[in-house]
């Protein structure tokens, strides 16, 4: 890193809750946050926002008549962004924004397309409210910022790619601070059908529907979740710094299937090694895995970790067995989990993996994310 980059604000909304206290309490309870819903007369597991979070979103939408016309992914992102910037005292005109999402405005897009199939026409707002650019443009308007704002999709590693972009803009002196993260609202019939068509979606009957990190599972157990998670990046370390980014890495690989990675996850090997080299570390205390709950995805990532760390294997954990896969936002939720573990010096035990390494003191945590197309990101954070 050319300069120390710190995370000085962080917020999220998901099944875990809508405040840092709620989120940490949910991690302490360490139980799956899934519920069963009906899709085409069939029951499927999903991870939805709770009652308090829904009330917060409804209150936000009541402030502006147009907010009721925005997609759920945008409203969740606005809520998380507002909370993240509460402690930011800098010039908002020099605050950049980059929010990632795999799918974008899924709810509105599916609704408008259904209307088109039924009537042959569509609403005048069907185009402007379903573009991916909604995520950052509406956040910028809501916060009153005038810095660069970027929306992007790099599938399930989108949120961590936003962190990479934010760091680059800060190091180029093009912004004083950067709001980064991800938002996803994928709990729609067509999105779930797509995962089912790939034979990735969980058919488990019990509440432990997603067996993320379980190495001997025989079937894919992905469960989709919704939520938004954002953070403020700034140069240097201040009294508001909650964590510092020590190293970042990325990697890609030639894939044999659009939804797969290689058996040894070459992309993860590249991203993890790059992050370790930049941070000048041989190992870290813990890793928050991507681990989507699929047979190949989980085993490939573990193989890559074992290849890179050998006999220095860190404590391994993840959160998808609790909140499901939030697709493009998932990396940001993993980053939040890592920050909370560092802050409280406490490890969150995964449900389906038994660790042999359990450090008493947490100083460094790596976060992994990978998306369709064989692209991976690894970020290492430490205490400020």
C-alpha positions in Angstrom: 0.0 0.0 0.0 1.3 3.5 -0.9 -0.5 5.0 2.0 -2.3 3.6 5.1 -6.0 3.2 4.1 -8.4 3.0 7.0 -12.1 2.1 7.3 -13.6 4.9 9.4 -17.3 4.0 9.1 -19.3 0.9 8.5 -23.0 0.0 8.4 -25.3 -2.7 7.0 -28.9 -3.9 6.8 -29.6 -7.7 6.5 -31.2 -10.5 8.4 -28.4 -9.9 11.0 -30.0 -6.5 11.9 -29.6 -2.8 11.0 -27.1 -1.6 13.6 -23.6 -2.7 14.6 -25.0 -3.8 18.0 -27.7 -5.9 16.4 -25.3 -7.5 13.9 -22.8 -8.4 16.6 -25.5 -9.9 18.8 -26.8 -12.0 15.9 -23.3 -13.3 15.4 -23.1 -14.2 19.1 -26.3 -16.2 18.9 -24.7 -18.1 16.0 -27.8 -19.5 14.5 -29.1 -19.7 10.9 -31.3 -16.7 9.9 -33.4 -18.4 7.3 -37.1 -18.6 6.6 -39.2 -20.6 4.1 -41.1 -18.8 1.4 -43.3 -20.0 -1.4 -42.0 -19.7 -5.0 -44.3 -21.2 -7.6 -46.1 -23.3 -4.9 -42.8 -24.7 -3.7 -41.0 -23.9 -0.4 -37.5 -22.4 -0.6 -35.2 -21.2 2.1 -34.1 -17.5 2.0 -32.6 -14.9 4.4 -34.8 -11.9 4.6 -34.7 -8.6 6.5 -36.3 -8.6 9.9 -39.2 -6.5 11.1 -37.1 -3.6 12.6 -35.1 -3.3 9.4 -38.2 -3.3 7.2 -39.6 -0.5 9.4 -36.4 1.5 8.9 -36.7 1.1 5.1 -40.4 2.1 5.1 -39.6 5.2 7.1 -36.8 6.1 4.6 -39.2 5.7 1.7 -41.8 7.9 3.3 -39.4 10.9 3.3 -39.5 11.2 -0.5 -42.4 10.3 -2.8 -39.9 9.1 -5.5 -38.2 6.7 -3.1 -41.2 4.5 -3.2 -40.5 4.0 -6.9 -36.9 2.9 -6.4 -35.8 -0.7 -6.4 -35.3 -2.5 -3.0 -31.6 -2.8 -3.7 -31.3 1.0 -4.0 -33.3 1.7 -0.8 -31.2 -0.7 1.2 -28.0 0.9 -0.2 -29.2 4.4 0.7 -30.0 3.2 4.3 -26.6 1.6 4.8 -24.8 4.6 3.2 -26.5 7.1 5.6 -25.4 5.1 8.6 -21.8 4.8 7.3 -21.2 8.5 6.8 -22.6 9.6 10.1 -19.1 10.0 11.5 -17.6 11.5 8.4 -16.5 15.1 8.9 -14.8 15.7 5.5 -15.9 17.6 2.4 -18.8 15.6 0.8 -17.9 17.1 -2.5 -14.7 15.0 -2.3 -16.4 11.8 -1.2 -16.4 9.2 -4.0 -18.9 6.4 -4.1 -18.6 2.8 -5.6 -21.3 0.3 -4.8 -21.3 -3.1 -6.4 -24.2 -5.5 -7.2 -24.4 -8.7 -9.1 -28.1 -8.3 -10.2 -29.0 -4.7 -9.5 -32.7 -3.8 -9.7 -34.1 -7.4 -9.8 -37.5 -6.6 -8.2 -38.4 -3.7 -10.5 -37.0 -5.3 -13.6 -38.9 -8.5 -13.2 -42.1 -6.6 -12.5 -41.7 -4.3 -15.5 -40.9 -7.3 -17.8 -44.0 -9.2 -16.5 -46.1 -6.1 -17.3 -44.6 -6.0 -20.8 -45.4 -9.6 -21.5 -49.0 -9.1 -20.4 -49.7 -5.7 -22.1 -47.0 -5.1 -24.7 -46.1 -1.9 -23.0 -44.3 -0.7 -19.9 -44.0 2.2 -17.5 -42.0 5.3 -18.5 -39.6 4.7 -15.5 -38.9 1.1 -16.4 -35.5 2.0 -17.9 -34.1 4.7 -15.6 -35.1 2.8 -12.4 -33.7 -0.5 -13.4 -30.2 0.5 -14.5 -27.3 -0.5 -12.2 -26.3 3.2 -12.0 -29.3 3.7 -9.6 -27.2 2.4 -6.7 -24.7 5.2 -6.5 -26.6 8.0 -8.3 -29.4 7.9 -5.7 -27.0 7.5 -2.8 -25.1 10.6 -4.1 -28.3 12.6 -4.3 -29.5 11.5 -0.9 -26.2 12.4 0.8 -25.7 15.6 -1.2 -22.3 14.6 -2.5 -20.6 15.8 -5.7 -17.7 13.3 -6.0 -17.3 10.5 -8.5 -20.0 7.9 -8.2 -19.6 4.4 -9.8 -21.9 1.4 -9.9 -20.6 -1.9 -11.2 -21.2 -5.7 -11.4 -18.4 -8.2 -11.2 -20.8 -10.8 -9.9 -20.2 -12.1 -6.4 -16.9 -10.3 -5.9 -18.5 -6.9 -6.7 -18.3 -5.4 -3.2 -14.7 -6.2 -2.7 -13.9 -4.9 -6.2 -15.5 -1.6 -5.0 -12.9 -1.6 -2.1 -10.1 -2.0 -4.7 -11.5 0.8 -6.7 -11.8 3.1 -3.7 -8.2 2.5 -2.7 -7.0 3.3 -6.2 -8.9 6.6 -6.3 -7.6 7.6 -2.9 -4.0 6.8 -3.8 -4.4 8.8 -7.0 -5.6 11.8 -4.9 -8.8 12.0 -6.8 -10.9 11.8 -3.6 -10.6 12.5 0.1 -12.7 9.5 1.1 -14.6 6.7 -0.7 -17.9 5.1 0.2 -17.7 1.4 -0.9 -19.8 -1.7 -0.6 -22.5 -3.8 -2.1 -26.3 -4.2 -2.2 -28.4 -7.1 -3.4 -32.1 -7.9 -3.4 -32.2 -11.3 -5.1 -35.2 -12.9 -3.4 -37.3 -12.9 -6.6 -38.8 -15.9 -8.4 -36.7 -15.6 -11.5 -33.4 -15.1 -9.6 -34.0 -18.1 -7.4 -35.1 -20.1 -10.5 -31.7 -19.3 -12.1 -29.8 -20.7 -9.1 -32.1 -23.8 -9.1 -31.5 -24.3 -12.9 -27.7 -24.4 -12.1 -28.5 -27.0 -9.4 -26.9 -24.8 -6.8 -29.9 -24.1 -4.6 -30.4 -25.9 -1.3 -33.0 -28.6 -0.9 -32.3 -29.2 2.7 -35.3 -29.5 5.0 -33.9 -28.4 8.3 -33.0 -24.8 9.4 -29.3 -25.5 8.7 -30.2 -25.2 5.0 -26.8 -23.9 3.9 -23.9 -26.1 4.7 -21.2 -23.5 3.9 -17.7 -24.9 4.6 -18.9 -28.4 5.1 -16.4 -30.6 3.2 -18.2 -33.9 3.0 -21.6 -32.6 1.7 -23.0 -34.5 -1.3 -25.2 -31.7 -2.6 -25.1 -28.0 -3.3 -26.7 -26.0 -0.5 -26.7 -22.3 -1.6 -29.4 -20.1 0.0 -29.9 -16.6 -1.2 -30.0 -13.6 1.2 -30.7 -9.9 0.8 -29.0 -6.8 2.2 -26.7 -3.9 1.8 -23.4 -3.2 3.4 -21.2 -0.1 3.0 -17.9 1.4 4.4 -16.0 4.6 4.3 -12.4 4.4 3.2 -9.9 7.2 4.1 -6.2 7.8 3.8 -4.2 7.6 7.0 -5.3 6.5 10.5 -7.5 8.8 12.6 -9.5 8.6 15.8 -12.5 7.3 13.7 -10.5 4.5 12.2 -12.1 1.1 12.9 -9.6 -1.0 10.9 -6.7 -0.5 8.5 -6.3 -2.3 5.1 -2.9 -3.9 5.1 -3.0 -5.6 1.7 -5.2 -6.4 -1.3 -5.0 -9.0 -4.1 -6.9 -10.2 -7.1 -6.8 -13.0 -9.5 -8.6 -14.6 -12.4 -8.5 -17.9 -14.2 -9.6 -19.7 -17.4 -12.9 -21.4 -16.5 -14.4 -24.6 -17.9 -18.0 -23.6 -16.9 -19.5 -20.2 -16.5 -20.4 -20.8 -12.8 -17.3 -22.7 -11.7 -13.7 -22.3 -10.6 -10.9 -24.8 -10.9 -10.6 -27.6 -8.3 -7.6 -25.8 -6.6 -9.1 -22.3 -7.2 -6.1 -20.8 -9.0 -7.8 -17.4 -8.9 -7.9 -17.5 -5.1 -4.3 -18.7 -4.8 -3.3 -15.6 -6.9 -5.4 -13.1 -4.9 -4.4 -14.4 -1.5 -0.7 -14.5 -2.3 -0.8 -11.0 -3.7 -2.5 -9.7 -0.6 0.0 -11.4 1.7 2.9 -10.1 -0.3 1.6 -6.5 -0.2 0.9 -6.8 3.5 4.4 -8.3 4.0 2.9 -11.2 5.9 3.4 -15.0 5.9 0.0 -15.7 7.4 -3.0 -14.1 9.1 -4.9 -14.9 12.2 -8.2 -15.7 10.5 -9.9 -15.9 7.1 -13.5 -15.1 6.3 -14.2 -17.4 3.4 -16.4 -16.9 0.4 -17.7 -20.5 0.8 -21.1 -20.3 -0.9 -22.3 -23.7 0.3 -21.6 -25.5 -3.0 -19.7 -28.7 -3.2 -17.0 -27.4 -5.7 -16.9 -23.8 -4.5 -16.3 -24.7 -0.9 -13.7 -27.5 -1.5 -11.8 -25.4 -4.1 -11.4 -22.4 -1.8 -10.2 -24.7 1.1 -7.7 -26.4 -1.3 -6.4 -22.9 -2.3 -6.0 -21.9 1.3 -4.1 -25.1 2.2 -1.8 -24.5 -0.8 -1.0 -21.0 0.2 -0.7 -21.3 4.0 0.6 -24.9 4.3 1.3 -25.5 8.0 0.4 -21.9 8.9 -3.3 -22.5 8.4 -5.4 -19.6 10.0 -8.7 -19.9 11.8 -11.3 -20.3 9.0 -14.9 -19.0 9.3 -17.7 -17.5 7.2 -21.3 -16.3 7.5 -23.3 -17.8 4.6 -24.5 -20.6 6.7 -26.2 -17.9 8.7 -27.4 -15.2 6.2 -27.1 -17.0 2.9 -25.4 -15.7 -0.2 -26.0 -12.0 -0.8 -24.3 -12.3 -4.2 -22.6 -9.0 -5.1 -22.9 -7.7 -1.5 -21.5 -10.8 0.1 -17.9 -9.6 0.2 -18.9 -6.5 2.1 -20.8 -8.6 4.7 -17.7 -10.7 5.1 -15.6 -7.5 5.6 -18.1 -6.4 8.3 -17.8 -9.7 10.0 -14.0 -9.5 10.0 -14.1 -5.9 11.4 -16.4 -6.9 14.2 -14.2 -9.9 15.2 -11.1 -7.6 15.3 -13.0 -5.0 17.4 -14.2 -7.6 19.9 -11.2 -9.9 19.7 -13.5 -12.8 19.3 -13.8 -15.5 16.7 -17.1 -16.5 15.2 -17.2 -20.3 15.0 -18.6 -21.8 11.7 -21.3 -24.4 12.0 -19.7 -27.0 9.6 -15.9 -26.7 10.0 -13.8 -27.6 13.0 -10.7 -25.4 13.3 -7.4 -26.7 14.6 -6.0 -23.1 14.8 -7.7 -20.8 17.4 -5.5 -17.7 18.1 -6.1 -16.0 21.4 -5.3 -12.6 19.9 -6.8 -11.3 16.6 -4.6 -8.8 14.8 -5.1 -9.6 11.1 -8.0 -11.1 9.1 -8.2 -11.9 5.4 -11.5 -11.6 3.5 -12.2 -13.6 0.3 -14.7 -13.3 -2.5 -15.1 -14.8 -5.9 -17.7 -14.5 -8.6 -18.9 -16.2 -11.8 -16.3 -15.9 -14.4 -13.4 -17.0 -12.2 -12.5 -13.7 -10.6 -11.3 -13.4 -7.0 -10.4 -10.7 -4.5 -8.6 -11.0 -1.2 -8.3 -8.2 1.4 -6.3 -8.2 4.6 -7.3 -5.9 7.4 -5.8 -5.2 10.8 -6.4 -3.1 13.9 -5.7 0.6 13.5 
